[in-house]
Amino acid sequence: MNVLRVGFVGTRTTNVGPTVSFFRNVLGLGVVRDDPEWSILQLPTGRLDFVEIYDQDFDEERVAPAGVSLFVAFVVDDLEGAQREVRAAGIEASDIVWAAEAFDSPSLEGFGWFFVHAPDGNVYVIESESE
């Protein structure tokens, strides 16, 4: 597996507004989506690199698995190959979510991810921008 960078940080909170304000006003990230349930801020490292802030009750398993409060995504150059490697290592990995299909958005063609249940008990995300 070839990890290129960290491309995503997601967090669940009961304080979405103040958390968005922190990332926008203190860290200077641009707001892509400002919603009380799911806000997105742009990271400077790539067009699909984000900080996403979810309300504690946000329920969209394709985006943020239940019970996960903080997770990080690693961008790789071969998503399907990375999934095979993770599974071959005996580590639980979800199916791949292809964003264009999941959200009916052709502009997201080739962008996908899967969740990894790592040995430390945390959930991580592996993502890629091309099929």
Protein Blocks (a to p, Z undefined) as FASTA:
>chain_A
ZZfbdcbdcdddfklmlmmmmmmmmnopacfbdcfkbccdddfkbfkbccddddfklccf
klmcghiabdcddddfblklmmmmmmmnopacdddddfklmnopaklgoiacdddddfko
pacddddfbZZ
